[in-house]
Amino acid sequence: MISGVLLTFVLYLLFLFFITWLTRRRSSNAEFFLAGRTSPWWVVAIGMLGDSISGVTFVSVPGMVGSADMSYMQLVLGFFLGYLIVSYVLLPLYYRLRLVSIYSYLEQRFGRWSYRTGALFFLISKLFGAAAKLYLITLILQSLVFAPMGVPYSLTVVGVVGIIWLYTQRGGMGTIIWTDVLQTICLVLALVFTIYEVSTQMQLDLGGIVELVRQSPHSRIFVLDDVASPLYLWKQLISGAFIVVVMTGLDQNMMQKNLSCRSLPEAQRNMLSYGFGFIPLNYLFLVLGILLLGYASARGITLPERGDEILPFLASGYLGSGVMICFTLGITAASFSNADSALTSLTTSVCTDFLGMDLKDEEQTARRRWWIHLVMCVAFALMVLFIGGIQQGSLLTTIFTAVSYTYGPLLGLYAFGLLTHYAVRDRYTPYVCLLSPFVSYALAYSCELLWGYKVGYEILLFNGLFTFVGLWLLRQPRAAKVYV
């Protein structure tokens, strides 16, 4: 089992580096940051699908079926509403301004303090979110392969991050656009083959799978009977839409890929295509969750309490080497797809938002960018180790909850910029954005304590609203110049 997992991992890396070699031979700053703005939209769409799924989805979504049924689909349907908003509200703005960093819009609209504040919240959000997703693959590789070999976990983390640095440090986005295609294909094939293997062991054909899902007590999608529940339909739909707005539309990582397309119409086709593809793919993950519960029940297997542990537990101990190899390939592809683009976007943000580097100065920018990329990789590895020390519950829930607090101020900043014509007292913007998450947490705590109402992902909306209100209090008539 260990040799098969290790061989799968090594072969995948060799193919990944081959694609890197093919794509980075003409690398430049334009290629690193925006792939020369020449990426075919359909290639970007395929790659973004794998980036959005991540290894956390591969493990957490099937694992949440036991506690939340298939209600995650409510959030997924809300995601598509968010993709529509991003396609027809934010993408036209970014293309009209020809941005490299999307947060430079905040400088044009409000001033330098708002600009740097927005970029800082992105850095915190993306560093935590992407590291949490990469933590999963390092943990699984450690437990299945490297721990039995006596390799310490910290060395596994450094090794995995080092591999990502090697294939992104030169080619950047020009390389990632194409490696993400490979990783998405591997992810989808791994999911399909895992479902096939599990259903075969349960002696189920396609009709049998459909019937099992239909009769399962966990097949419920829509929750309409408890308004106070975090799983209530309308809370999930609205939260899902705004999660996409902030995690895609206000995220340098995801928008950097969209801005690499040749034109706005192509970027919009990319966004809508991959957003639509997100729906059936997530449904298949939930179907896998029901199959796993049915498999364990039929064989009297006691499953782990934590949902994130169910698929790794069954894949490594019960489902055979075929499922284990598919599982390893799937989470490796998904985790690397998310981490590599995250590191590139973090490097881009530091170079453009905080250091103000002249991207036209090829020689100087390339040298400084190399060092910045290395520093971000070190920070990334340290964050993975930190998350490993604190993680207790579902990773997917942890990530969505965290970004609801860290992306909320970005939502408020952009909403105020797009919906009003006021300037703000720019130097006070950081205080508003820092205060809003604390006020949101206090509200959520008070609602549960006083009225028994558990605030779910809609905390993102409260957070953005508090930021919007704070900016409104700082407003002043729009002037001919931007206040700094």
Secondary structure, DSSP 4 states (H G I P E B T S, - for coil): -HHHHHHHHHHHHHHHHHHHHHHSTT--HHHHHHGGG-B-HHHHHHHHHHHHHHHHHHHHHHHTHHHHTTTHHHHHHHHHHHHHHIIIIIHHHHHHHT-SSTTHHHHHHT-HHHHHHHHHHHHHHHHHHHHHHHHHHHHHHIIIIITTTT--HHHHHHHHHHHHHHHHTTTTHHHHHHHHHHHHHHHHHHHHHHHHHHHHHTT--HHHHHHHHHH-TT------S-TTSTT-HHHHHHHHHHHHIIIIIT-HHHHHHHTTBSSHHHHHHHHHHHHHHHHHHHHHHHHHHHHHHHHHHHTTPPPPSSGGGHHHHHHHHTS-HHHHHHHHHHHHHHHHHHHHHHHHHHHHHIIIIIS---TT-HHHHHHHHHHHHHHHHHHHHHHHHHHHHH--S-HHHHHHHHHHHHSHHHHHHHHHHHH---EE-GGGHHHHHHHHHHHHHHHHHHHHHHH-----TTHHHHHHHHHHHHHHHTEE---SS---
